[in-house]
Each structure stands twice: as structure tokens, then as C-alpha cells.
Amino acid sequence: MTPSSPSPRPGTRLPPPAGPREPLGPLAQFGVALGLIVLELALTAAVLLVWFFAALHLDPGTPAPEVSPAPYLLAVVAIGVGAGAVAVTWGRRRAWGVALTQGLMAALLTCGALVGLAYEARDAAPQQPPPAPGMGCRSGDHSQECAHLGG
């Protein structure tokens, strides 16, 4: 009978089973954190440059096309979410220096891009005309401000 898994040749030693990994030293954590921050900043800069060149219009004779920032800001949010996943992964490995810096980068990128999306959505909303003068009071109908209206 043959076993289901091949057996090693006689005289070969199998490696010992993998134990828990040694935590990274402070200098190694600094290097990993710095490398990841540089990578995230480079990706963010690339996304913002693509957005800039998509919106760049050099011909004054034709109208400039409208370029929505939403897809570019969502790409920055994706970079931030990726940084958050990296923070969780390194936190499980007990590399707190890398986890902390990646968590901060995740928060900065994600929150910054979401604020940009909210600002863009607010600017894209139709403007409502201001109320006509004398059509209501700011502080209610029972103040001296509305005395001329009979309130």
C-alpha cells in the first residue's frame, strides 16, 4: 500500500513546524512604516495627478469638460481602506509602530477624501434662493424683530 502523501527520502530531515514569528525590532518597524507611508503617498499623488491632467484644458476656444472628482476621491478612499487593512494586519503581529502609523494614514486619507466628496456633493446641489424680505423672522414670531409683522 502506498500512503496518500509522499514520504521524504530516507536520510532527509523535515524543517521544524513554524512557531510564532518574532516581533519586529523598533528599527525594522520604522523602516516598514516609512516604506508603507511613502507607498501610500505615491499612490495618492498618482491619483491626484491623473485627476489634474483629466481636468486640464488648454484650448481656450472650446468649453472645458466637466470632470467629477468623485472617482478620484473614491480611489483615495480605497487607498485609505487598504492602509486600514495593513494596520489591522500589523497590529495582529504586535508591530504597534507600523499599526499606529498605518491607522493614522488610513484615517487621514479616508476622512480627507470623504470630506472632499461631501464638499463636492454640496457644491453640486442646486442653490435655493434666499427667502424674500419680510417673509418670516429668524428668531420666531414672538420677538421684537417681528413686531412690524404683528407678532
C-alpha positions as CSV (number, residue, x, y, z in Angstrom):
1,M,0.0,0.0,0.0
2,T,1.1,3.5,-0.8
3,P,0.4,6.3,1.6
4,S,-1.6,9.3,0.4
5,S,1.2,11.8,0.9
6,P,4.7,11.1,-0.5
7,S,7.2,10.3,2.2
8,P,10.6,12.0,2.3
9,R,13.6,10.2,1.1
10,P,15.4,8.3,3.8
11,G,18.0,10.5,5.4
12,T,16.3,13.9,4.8
13,R,15.2,16.0,7.6
14,L,11.9,17.9,7.6
15,P,12.0,21.5,8.8
16,P,10.6,22.1,12.3
17,P,7.0,23.3,12.4
18,A,6.6,27.0,12.1
19,G,6.3,28.7,15.5
20,P,5.1,32.2,16.3
21,R,7.1,34.9,14.5
22,E,9.5,37.0,16.4
23,P,8.2,40.6,16.7
24,L,10.0,43.2,14.6
25,G,12.5,45.4,16.3
26,P,12.0,49.2,16.6
27,L,14.3,50.0,13.7
28,A,12.6,47.4,11.4
29,Q,9.2,48.7,12.3
30,F,10.3,52.2,11.5
31,G,11.6,51.1,8.1
32,V,8.4,49.2,7.3
33,A,6.2,52.1,8.4
34,L,8.2,54.6,6.4
35,G,8.2,52.4,3.3
36,L,4.4,52.0,3.5
37,I,3.8,55.7,4.1
38,V,5.9,56.5,1.0
39,L,4.0,54.0,-1.0
40,E,0.6,55.4,0.1
41,L,1.7,58.9,-0.6
42,A,3.0,58.0,-4.0
43,L,-0.3,56.2,-4.9
44,T,-2.3,59.2,-3.6
45,A,-0.1,61.6,-5.6
46,A,-0.6,59.5,-8.7
47,V,-4.4,59.6,-8.3
48,L,-4.4,63.3,-7.8
49,L,-2.1,63.9,-10.8
50,V,-4.4,61.8,-13.0
51,W,-7.3,63.9,-11.8
52,F,-5.3,67.1,-12.5
53,F,-4.5,66.0,-16.0
54,A,-8.1,64.9,-16.7
55,A,-9.3,68.4,-15.7
56,L,-6.5,70.2,-17.5
57,H,-7.9,72.1,-20.5
58,L,-5.5,74.2,-22.6
59,D,-7.7,75.1,-25.6
60,P,-9.5,78.4,-24.8
61,G,-11.7,78.2,-27.9
62,T,-13.7,75.2,-26.6
63,P,-15.6,74.8,-23.3
64,A,-13.8,72.8,-20.7
65,P,-15.3,69.4,-20.0
66,E,-16.8,68.8,-16.5
67,V,-14.6,66.4,-14.6
68,S,-16.2,64.9,-11.5
69,P,-13.8,64.4,-8.6
70,A,-15.8,61.6,-7.2
71,P,-14.0,58.6,-8.9
72,Y,-10.6,60.1,-7.9
73,L,-11.6,60.7,-4.3
74,L,-13.1,57.2,-4.1
75,A,-9.7,55.9,-5.3
76,V,-8.1,57.8,-2.4
77,V,-10.7,56.3,0.0
78,A,-9.6,52.8,-1.4
79,I,-6.0,53.6,-0.6
80,G,-7.1,54.6,2.9
81,V,-9.1,51.4,3.4
82,G,-6.0,49.5,2.2
83,A,-3.9,51.3,4.8
84,G,-6.5,50.3,7.5
85,A,-6.3,46.7,6.5
86,V,-2.5,46.9,6.7
87,A,-2.9,48.5,10.2
88,V,-5.0,45.6,11.4
89,T,-2.6,43.0,9.9
90,W,0.4,44.5,11.6
91,G,-1.5,45.0,14.8
92,R,-2.1,41.3,14.9
93,R,1.6,40.7,14.6
94,R,2.1,43.0,17.6
95,A,4.1,45.6,15.5
96,W,2.5,48.5,17.1
97,G,4.7,51.2,15.5
98,V,3.6,50.1,12.0
99,A,0.0,49.6,13.1
100,L,-0.3,53.0,14.6
101,T,1.2,54.9,11.6
102,Q,-0.9,52.9,9.2
103,G,-4.0,53.6,11.3
104,L,-3.3,57.3,11.2
105,M,-2.7,57.2,7.4
106,A,-5.9,55.3,6.9
107,A,-7.8,57.9,9.0
108,L,-6.3,60.9,7.2
109,L,-6.7,59.5,3.7
110,T,-10.2,58.2,4.2
111,C,-11.6,61.1,6.2
112,G,-9.9,63.7,3.9
113,A,-11.4,62.1,0.7
114,L,-14.8,61.7,2.3
115,V,-14.8,65.4,3.3
116,G,-13.9,66.2,-0.3
117,L,-16.8,64.1,-1.6
118,A,-19.2,65.8,0.8
119,Y,-18.0,69.2,-0.2
120,E,-18.3,68.3,-3.9
121,A,-21.8,67.0,-3.4
122,R,-22.8,70.2,-1.5
123,D,-21.5,72.3,-4.4
124,A,-23.3,70.2,-6.9
125,A,-26.6,70.6,-5.2
126,P,-28.9,73.2,-6.7
127,Q,-28.8,76.5,-5.0
128,Q,-32.0,77.6,-3.2
129,P,-33.0,81.3,-3.5
130,P,-32.9,83.2,-0.2
131,P,-36.3,83.9,1.3
132,A,-37.9,87.2,0.3
133,P,-37.5,90.1,2.8
134,G,-40.2,90.3,5.4
135,M,-41.3,86.7,4.9
136,G,-40.6,85.3,8.4
137,C,-38.3,86.0,11.2
138,R,-35.0,84.4,12.2
139,S,-35.9,84.1,15.9
140,G,-39.5,83.3,15.6
141,D,-42.7,85.3,15.5
142,H,-42.7,86.3,19.2
143,S,-39.7,88.6,19.3
144,Q,-39.3,92.4,18.8
145,E,-37.7,91.6,15.5
146,C,-41.1,90.6,14.1
147,A,-43.1,93.4,15.7
148,H,-43.7,95.0,12.3
149,L,-45.4,91.8,11.2
150,G,-47.8,91.8,14.0
151,G,-46.0,89.1,16.0
